[in-house]
């Protein structure tokens, strides 16, 4: 389509509106002929007492559904499909179909087409006794083709017959030179005759227009007898758009997909979504110039039928608000939503009003439970799209409630309502997202074993892996981070590599990109490789700025740059709407700064106690256990060993059940230090206590070695060598001093990084 044709198409006064019912193509006639042979053969089998196996009936129904939903095929493609292993027809049915096609285009004439498309014969196909209901999708398809064929004139029917003959002969030639030769019934009678040129619907164009169309068809390398129907194009666009978003590997290759987009644009010039699909495809190959041009063309085409009704404008306002929210323009988004609410109230559009109210609550960081739960109760089973919106709103509310510190009982109650809707309406993608959300919620509340279990449920499911859902990407990211924390870096890298191949683009790639940044940051802190960790923080800042600042503060604490750490933490503390979980972790890091800097005081203890109360109220047991471990270290330095021992005893169960390898080893090390502190001040008893704890400390050293936490390994050896030196055990002192020296020669760590909390 050139520029002038495009401007004429977009002209509001233009009459180039495509008909609501498209003209049947030869492919559709072949599909009806195949259905007729199925009904005929099944009828003869029922009369003779032979039953068709349920598996064959089901596969034929799936074949017909595929044929009417997808784009038109050439005859050789159709023949290869019905003889493939998956959809293989019964030999008798296949032979009768080939014979019928041969008689229609060979020995028969146009009378055969008139006889076949007669409404009486079309009505015979709609026989519920043989499995074709007139109210089913296939029945609507048959009646639509029959009604259109009945209204065609003789000249149009003659052109249709010639197109069918050309369609059949080209397919027969392709089959003859292909791997599968002709079978009985497929005799070509017009092989030596000159095939008439196929006629293109839409009148008699001029010679210039005909040459331009022929040139375009040669450029697209497509069958000139096939045209995209609106429903077929809509199905194809929705399918490919979803694959590009959640599973790009299963989508068509970029060149082939762009070719299909050009075909749809040529056949349906008023359609908007083909341009947007082209935008997504060109964005995939980083062709930003053409992607922007395709996006502009998509926005230039407005839905004419919707614009003619006033009640469509509130949906435009909702879409505009979502667009503003995506780019972080919160005030503009709220203003657009207020306008949408006003318009929805004026026109009495309840669905738009509920949708706008839900988004209004979400953008104001409120849980939209009132609107969502009321909408769930009022929605009926037939409103599947509305139920999907409510399911997504419930999922968003769970995410918002998790970072806001709501109690887990309320969040899992929302997920229970979501599961009821997804299971009742068979929303497989939403069910996968619900499992991923459960993993995320358990991870936020410290139950990492349950989080890993739900992640594995998604990973081991082959159906989910093939579908490539967004929930699967989140589960892969969660489990990869968990493997890293458990000391399995190789398995974590393999899982992240798999996620990178499966989800190469944002937004589906955000989960594994955030997880990969956290993996690099944790590994850099363990190994004292600050440059790698800070570089990962820079990458994380593009995805989650607040989390990036928090991780950078943690790096500065480990690096003993307390001034920089406090400066960043104070910057986060000044944020007016900081999420609950992030605010708690900021306060914990401030306590770490005081502990590592040696400036601990009663204010630090008070801060930790206040944080403990908040976490206990939100039932964050694992975070509470980490605070108890930090409190034990602080009390130990304040010469309060009994209090420190009680604090570390409270935290050990939760950390050993749900913690990573680093936290478990660190807890054991603090526990041994507390045991040594409460042991009576007697050299012999203290020495015996240390000997009993040797296995625990050796296990700590091995765990730190597995994580490559070199500074912590050296801390354990220093502690053992110093204690045995105090007790006069020269052999054991020399043993662990030698271990320290050998490990330090392999992994030299600056002295200032030793002894950090």
N, C-alpha and C positions, 0 to 999 in steps of 0.2 A: 504494500500500500504506500503510494507516494504521498508527499506533503499535502497536495491539493485534495486528494481523495480523503485524507485524514481530517482536514478542516471541514470538508462537506459532511463527513460523518458526525463530527462533533457539533455541527450547527444545530441550535435548538429548534429551528424551524424546518429542519430537514425531515423528509418523509421516509428516510432509509431505516425504518424500524424492521428488524427481522420478523418473519412470521412466527406465531406462537407454536405452530406445528410444522416441523421441517419435512421436506420432501424425502420419501424413502430412498435409500441407496441400494445398489445390488447386494451389498452385504446383508442388509435387513431382510431382503427377499430370501436369501440363502438361509438365514436363521429361521425364518418361518417355514421354509421347505424342510429343514432338519426337524423342526418341531412336529410338522405334519407326519413325517416318517416315523417319529417316535410314537405318536398317537396311533397310527395305523398298525404298526408292529405290536404295540401293547394290546390293542383291541383284539388282534388275531390270536395272540397268546392267551388272553383271558378266555376267549371263546373255545380254544383247544385245551384249556385246563392247565396251561403252563404259567407259572408265576415268575415275575421278574424279581431278582434278589434286591433287598433293600439297599445294599451298598451300591448297586448299579443305578437304582433310581436316584439316590442321593448324589452320586457323582454327575448324573445327567443334569439334575437341577443346578448344581454348582457350575456346570459348563454353560448352561443357558444364562445364568446370572452373570457370568464373566463376559459372555458375548454381548449382552444388551447394555452392560455398564461401561465396558472399555471401548476404545476407538475402533472404527471399522478396520477389518482385515482384508487382505487380498485372498483369493480363493485358495491359493497354495498354503498361505498361513493358516486359514481355517481348516484345511484338510490335514495339515500337520498337527494342529491342536487336537482334532477329534480322533487322531490315530496315535497320539502320544500315550505314554505309559499311564499318566495320571487320569486322563479323561477318555481313555480308549473305549470306543463304542463297540457294541455287539457286532460281530461280522455281518449278520443278516441286516441289521439296521444301517450299517455303513454301506453295504452293497445297494440297498434300496435308495439311500440318499444319493449316491453317485449316479445311479440309473435315472433318478428323477431329474437331477441337474442336466444329465446328458440329453434326456428327452426334451426338456424345456428349451435348451439352447441348440440342440442338434436337429433331430428329426421333427420336432414340433415347430410351431410358429407362434405368432403373437396371440393366436386364439388360446393357446395353453396358458399364457400369462393372464388373459382376461378370465379364463375359467378358474384359475387358481386364486385370483384376487376377488372373486365374487363373494359378496357378503355371506351368502349361504355356506360356501366352503370355509370362509373364515370363522363363521359361527360354529362349525363342526370341531374346530380346534379347541374351543372353549367348552370342554366336556369335563365336568368335575369328577365323573366316574373314572376317568383315566388320568387324573392328577393335575389338570390345568383349570384353575378357577378363574372366572371372569373378573374377580375382584383382587386377584393377586397382581404382583408386579409384572409377571409375564402376560397375564390376561390384559392388563392395561396396554402393554406394548403391542399385543396382537390387534386389539381393537383400534388403537391409534393408526397403525399402518393400514388396516383395512379401510378405515374411514377416509384417509387421505387418498389411497389408491382409487377408491370409488369416485372421487371428485375429479380425477384427472381426465383431460380430454383425450381424443384418439391420438393426436399428434404427440402429446406428452407421454402417453402410454407407449407409442412407437419408439420415442427416444429412450424411454426406460428399458424397453426390451433390447434395444441395441446395446445399451450400456451393460445390461446383464450378460449378453452374449460376449461382449469384449472382456468383461470381468472374468467370465468362466474360461475363455480361451487363453487368456494370459496366465491364469492359474494352472491350467493344464500343461502349457508349455514349460512353466517353471517346475512343475512336478516331473515332467518327462526328462528334463536335464538334471534333476536333483537326485538324491540318493534313493528315493522311492519311486519305482516305475508305476505305470498305469495299471489298474486292476480292472476286473470285469465291470462293465457298466460305464466305464469312463472313456468311451470311444469318441474321438474328435472328428466330427463330420465336416467342419468348415475349415480344415487345415489348409486346403489348397486355395480357398477363396480369399478374396480381399476383405479384411475385417473393416466394417464401417467405423468411421471416427466416432468416438463417444461424444454425446451431446452434453453440454454443461447447462444445468438448470439456470433459469433467470433471464430468458429471452435470447435474442440474437445479437450479440455484441458486434461491434465493428471489428475490422481486421486488425487495427492497432491494439485494441483491447484484448483480442484473442491472442495475438503474439505476445503481449505483455504477460497474460496469464500462463501461456505455455512456457515462457521463460522462467516465471516464478515457480511453476511446478517442477521444471527441470532443476532449478536451484535447490528446492526443498527435497528433491528426490522422493516424491510421494506418488501414491496411486491417484490419478486424476478422477477416478470414479468414487473415491471415498471422501466423505465430508464429515466434519466434527459436528455432532448434534450438541445442543446446549447442555443437556444432562450428562452426556458422555464427557464433555469438556469439564464440567463442574466436578465430576467424580475424579477425573485424571488430575485436575489442579489440586483438589483437596488431598488426594493421595500423595502426590509428589511434594506438596508443601509440608505435610506432616513428616515425610521421610527426611526432607532437608533440615527440619528442625530437630528431630530426635534420633535419626539414624541415617546419616548421609551416605553411608556405604551401600545401603540398599536402594538408593535413588538412582535414576538414570544417569549415565555419564553426561558431563556438561554440554558437549556438542550435540548429542542425541536429544537431550532435553530442550535445548534451545531450538532445535529443528521442529520439535513438537509444538513449542510455543508459537513459532512463526506460522505453522499450519492452523492453529486455533485462531490466531489473530486474522489470518486471511479469510477463514470461514465465518468468524463471528467478530466483525469489526467493532461492535458496540460493547463488547465484553471488557470488563475492567481487570478481572483477576489474572488473565494471561500475562498482562504487563507486570503485575506484581510478582508472579512466578518467575518471569524473566529477570526481574530485579534480584530475587533471591538466588537465582542460578548464577548471574553475573557477579554477585557479591561473593559467591563461593570461590570463584576463580580470580578474585581480587581485581576485576575489571570495573573500577569505580566510576569511570566516565560513563560507560554504557549503563551501569546499574542506576546511576542518578537520572539518566535520560529515561530509562524505563519507569522509574518511580514517578517522575514528572508526568509521563503519559498516563500512568495509572490514576494519579490524582486529578488529571484534567477530565477524566471520564466520570461523570456523576450518574448515579442511578436515576434514570429519567422517571420511571414509574414511582419510585419512592419520593422524588422531589415534587411530584405533582400532588402529593398528599401532605398536609400540614403536620400530621402526627409523626412524620419521620424525622423532624428536625431534632427532637430530644435525643435520639440515638446518636446523631452527629455530635451533639454536645458531650455525650458520654465518651465517645471515641476521642474527641478533642481533649477531654480531661485525662484520659488514660495516656494519651501522647505526651501531655505536659508532665504527668507524674513520672513517666519513663525517663524524661530528661531532667527531673528534679525540680520542676517549676511548680511548687506546691500551691502557692497562692492562686496562680492562674488556673490550676486544675480545680481547686475548690470553687472558684468563681464560675467555671464552666459547669460544674455539677449543680450549683445552685440554680443556674439558668435551666438546666435539664429538668430539675425537680419542679420548677415553676411551669415549664411547658407540659410536663407529664400530668400535672394536676389540672391544667387547663383542658387537656384533651381526654382526661380520664384513662390514661394508659397505666394500668396497675403494674404491669411487668417492668416497664421502663422506670417507674417510680421506685420499685423495690431495688432494681439494679443500681440506680443513682444513689439511693440511701445507703446501700451496702458499701459502695466505693467511697462515699462521703465519710462513713465511719472509719474505714480502713486508712484513709489518708490523714485522718485526725488521730491516728494511733489508738482507736477505740475498738473493742471487740464487738462486732456487729451481730451479737447473739440474738437480740430482740427481733431484728428484721429477718435474719436468716431462719430462725426457728419458726417464726410465724409464716414465712413463705414456704417452708417445708411442709407445714401442716396444711396449708391451703392448696399446694400444688397437687395435681392429679397425676396418675400414672402415664397419661398420654402426653404430658408436657415434658418430654425427655430433655429438650434443650434447657428448659427452666430448671429442671432437677440437676443438670450438669452445672449450671451456674451456681446453684446453692451448694453443691458439693465442693466446687472450687472455693467458694466463700468460706466454707467450714475449714478447708485446708489452710487458707490464708489466716483465718482466725487462730488456728492452732500454732502456726509459725509466730504470729504476733504475740500470743500468750506465752510462748516458750521464752522468748527474749525478755518479756516483761515480768517474769517471775511468778506467773500464776501457778496454783497448785496442780500437780499432775492429774488429780482426780477429775477436775473440770475439763482438762485438755483431752483426756482419754474418753470422757463422756461425749465430747464433740466428734472424736474419731469414731465412736460407736454409732452415732447417728449417720455419719458419712458412710460407714460400712453397710448399714441397712439400705441406704439408697443405691450404693454401687452394686451390691449383691442382688437387689431386687430388679435392677434395670440392666444388669450385665455390663457395667462400665469397667472394662478391663484395665484401661489406662489409669483410671482414678483409683482402682483397687491397688495397682502397683504403686501409685503415688502415696496412698495411705500407709502401705507397708514401709515405704521410705521415710514417711513422717514419723512413724513409730520409732524407727531406728534413730532419727534425729532427736526426738524428745527424750528417749532413754539416755542418749549420749549427753544431752544438756543437763540432765538431772543426775549424771554420774553413774548410771547403770550401763557401763560399757560392754559387759558381757551380753546383756540382752540386746543392746544396739548392734553388736557384731552378729548376733543370732539372726535378727531381722534382715540385716544386710546379706547374710549368706542365703536366706530364703529367696531373695531376689536373684542372687548370682547363680544358684544351682537350678533355677527354673529355666528350662530350655526355651519355653514359649516366650518368656520375658526377654531373654537374650536375643531372640530373633526379632522381636518387635522393637527392641531398642528404645524403651520408654525412658522418659526423663527421670522417673523414679529409680530406674536402674543406674543411671549416671550418678545420682546422689548416693546410692548404696555403695557403688564401687569406690567413690571418693572417701566415704566414711570408713569402709573396711581397709582401704589402703593406708589411711592415717593410723588406724588401729594396729595394723601389722607393723608399721614403723615404730610405734610406741612399744610393741612387744618384742622388739629386737629382730625383726625379719625384714631388713631393708631390701633384699633382693625380690622377695615376693611383693613387697609394696611397689617397687619400680615396675615389675611386670604388670601389676594391676593398673597402675597409672598409665603405662604405655598402651594397654588395651583400651582404657577409657579415652585416651587421646585419639586413637584411631577410630573409635566408635562415635565419639562426639567431638568433631574437630572445630566446631564453631560455637560462638556465644549466641544464645544464652545457655544452651545445654552444656557448654564446656566450662561454665563458671565453677561448678562444684569441684571438678577434678583440678582446675587451675588453683583454686583456693587451697585444696588439700595438698597439692604439690608444693605450693609456697610454704605451708606449715611444715611439711616434711623437711624441706631444705633448711628452714629456720631452726628447727629442733636439732637437726644433724649438725648445723654450724655452731650452735651453742654447746653441744656436747663436745665437739672437737676443737673448740676455740678458733673456728674459722669465721671471723667476724665479717670479712668482705663478702663471702657467699651469703651469709645470713642477711646482711643489710641490703644486698642486691635483691634477694627474694622479697624483702619488705617493700622495696620500691615497686616490684611487680604486683604485690598484694594491694598496694595503695590504690591501684587503678580499679580494683574489684571491691574492696571494702576498706575505706580510708581509716575508720576508727579502729578496726582490728589491726591494721598495719601499724598505727601509732602505738597500740598496746604491745605488739610484738617487738617493735623497735625499742620500747622501754625495757622489756625483758632482756633484750640483748645488751643494753647499756648497764643493767644491773649485773648481769653475768660478767661483763667487761670491766665492772667496778668504776664506771663513769656515772657516779650518782647524781651529779649536777644536771647532766643531760637527761637522765632518767626522770628526775623530779620535775624538770621543766616540761617534759612531754606529758607526764601524769597530771600535773596541775592544769595543763591545757585541756586534757580530757575531762577533768573534774569540773571545769567551768562550762562545759556544754550543758545547755538547759534541759535537753530531752535525751539524755544518755540512757540506753537500755539498762534494765536492772542487772542482768548478768554481767555486762561490761563494766558497770559501775562498781560492782562487788570485786571484780578482778583488779580494777584500778586500785582499790583500797588495799587489797592483798599485796600488790606490788609495792605500794608505798611502805607497807610494813616490812617487806623484804629489803627495801632500801635502808631503812633504819637499822635492821638487823645486820646487814652486810657492812654498813658504814660504822658500826659500833656505837651509834647514837641512840640506843634503845632507852626507852623511858616508860613511865606509867601511861603516857599518852598513846604509845604504840600498843600497849596491852589493852587499853580501853578501846582503841580502834578495832583490834582483833575481836574483842568480846562483842562489840556492836555488830560487826560483820557476821559473827557466829549466830547471833540472834536472828538476823535477817535471813540467813541461809536455813536455819532450822524452821522458820515460819514458812519458807517456800519449799521445804522438804528436799533441799539439795544436799543429800547426805555425803556425797563424795567431795564436793567443794568444802563442806564443813569438816571432813576428815583432814583435808589438806591444811585448813586453817589451824586445826588442833596440832598437826605436826609442826607447823611454823611456831605456834604458841609454845610448844614443848622446847624447841630450840631457844626461844627467847627466855623462857623461865630457867632454862639450864644456865644461860649466861648471867642471869640475875641471881644465881646461887639459890635456886628454889627447886632442888632435885625431885622432891616428892610430888610437887605439883606438875613438874615436867613429865615424870613417869606416868601419872594418871592421864595426862593429856595424850601422850603417845600411845598408851594402852587403848584409849577410846578410838583412836584413828586407825589402828592397825588392821582391824577386820575389813572395814570398807575399802581401804587402799589395797590390801592383798586380794580382795575379790574383784574389784573393778579398776584398779590402777594399772598403769603401764609398768614396764620393767624398771625404768629409772625411778619412779616413785616408790616402788616396792623395795628396791635396794637402798634408796635413801632413807626410807622409814626404818628398815632394819639397822642401818648404821646409827641413826639417832636413838633407836631403842637400846642398842648396846652401850652407847655413851650414857644414857639415863641409868641403865643398870649399874654401870661402873660408878656413877655418881652417888647412888643410894646404898652402895655396898659399904659396910663399916670400914673406917679408916685403919685397916690392918693390911699390911703388905701381903701376907699369905692368903687371906681371904680374897683380896682383890685380884691376886694372881690366879687363884683357882677360878674365880668368876670369868676372867679374861680367857682362860684356857677353854672353859665351857662354851664361850661365845666365838671361838675360832672358826667353827664351821659356818656360823652366820656371816662373819666378816669375809671369809673366803668366798662364800656365795655372793656377797655384795660385790667383791672385786671382779668376779667372773661376769656378773650382770653388767657392770660398768664397762668391762672390756668388750662385751657383745655389742654394746651401744656405741663403742669408741669414745666413751666419756673419759678421756685420758686424765683430766685433772682430778676427777673423783677417784679413779684407781690409785693415783699417787697419794690422795688424802687418806685412803684406807691403809696403805703401807706406812705412811708417816705416823698415823695413830698407833699402829701395832708396834713399830720400832720404838717410839717414844715410851709407850707403856712398859714394854719389856725392859727397856733401859732403866726405867724407874724401879722395876722389881729386881734388877740385877741378873736377869736371864740373858747372858751375852750371846749364847748360841741362837736363840730365837730372835734377839735383836739384830744380830748380823745377818740372819736369814732374810728378814723382811727389809733390812737396809739394802741388802744385795738385790732383792726383788725390785725395790724402788730404783736403784741405779740402773739395772738392766732395762726396765721399762722406760725410764727417763731418757736413756741413750737412743731408744727406738722412737719415742714420741716426746721430744723436748717441749715442755710447756713452760712459759714464763712464770717466774715465782709469784708474781702478784695475783695470778689467777688461782693459786692453791689456797685451800681453806675457806672458799666461799660457801655460803649457806645453801 
